[in-house]
Amino acid sequence: MSHASISDIPARVRQLRSSSRLKQMQALRSLAGLAITGPAARQQAIVASGVAAIVQPGGLSSGGAVQEAAAQALHGLTLPSEAPTLAVFVEAGAVPVLASMLQRSLDSSNAPVAYLAVAALWHLAADDGGAAVAAGGAIPPVVQLLLARRGQLFSQTDVVAVGALLAIAQQKVEQLAWGIIEHNGVRVLLALIERRSTAGAAGEAEARALVYSAAALGWLAGHSAECKAAVVAAGSVRSLASLLSHSSTDVLRAAADALRVALRDCTAATAAFAEAQAAPAVVGLLHSLNQEVQQQAAGVLSTSAWNHAANSADILAAGALQLLAQLLQMPGHPAQQWAAVTVCNLCRMQPEAAAAAIQ
């Protein structure tokens, strides 16, 4: 069985329908091993109705070992291939099975199965399947998984769990955004941000999890004024602002982008920005050597200064005007449009202070 090849896949799929637990285990382990060998094996397994055979109602034993082997096989089959993976999983009813598998793994503290199940859900959601994953009941157990990980070191489990929520939030369907918000998804994302390292360089898992968390907050806030109000009321502005001193450029860019979205046309967000005294940190990003970070920082400054005298004063006091002027003098710099808008807003809200800064 350890030397199974692609040509053995149809036989292994038929073996899944056996009443023997041993044969089921052998077939699942074989399929799981083949699935990670490459897209050709995954495509063959999917074409041979492997997904349907794995999740057939009452077909597999409920034993822990069998469930873990099934999770490994399903996870492997969600990896990229030429097959219509999402459509096949949806048609076979595999998404609710994965969500149920994740919930059971949380109830039994089975971390390996939890990771495999949530990673498979993330793969499907990222394949433009956010709506299908949400409809399959995945949001509550994904949120519960992140809650259970509070206080722990960052790992790949955090990355895939937050990635699943992000993929759902990225769907242009407000109902899906509310599904995350109403299941305490925003508070879980904020709690994850609070887990960040405050000393030294962040690990890869931490950086990716924070990027996905910030991006998810930005997407949720961008769905509608009502969604944005809920995201801001939970304290997202302060949490996102706290990321502006992070060691990862990707985190800085994602946090600033999410802040810009939250601040746009939202008086509660601009007030929270002032209360958090976030202006100096944003102005500091204008010193970045990364032009995308500078662009996002200019965007945050433009929205926070709009119709807000206190924010405008704080931005000027942090020395933003000279830095913005430098950006405007750099041909083709991506930050120029927002830099120009920021300067206009500052001059309108604080004309005397802006004039003094120019001199």
Buried (B, 14 or more C-beta within 10 A) or exposed (E): EEEBEBEBBBEBBBBBEEEEEEBBBBBBBBBBBBBBEEEEBBBBBBBBBBBBBBBBEEBBBEEEEBBBBBBBBBBBBBBEBEBBBBEBBBEBBBBBBBBBBBBBBBEEEBBEBBBBBBBBBBBBBBBEBBBBBBBBBBBBBBBBBBBBBEEEEBBBBBBBBBBBBBBBBBBEBEEBBBBBBEBBBBBBBBBBBEBBBEEEEBBEBBBBBBBBBBBBBBBBBBBEEEBBBBBBEBBBBBBBBBBBEBBBBBBBBBBBBBBBBBBBEBEBBBBBBBEBEBBBBBBBBBEBEBBBBBBBBBBBBBBBBBEBEBBBBBBBBBBBBEBBEEBBEEEEBBBBBBBBBBBBBBBBBBEEBBEEBEE
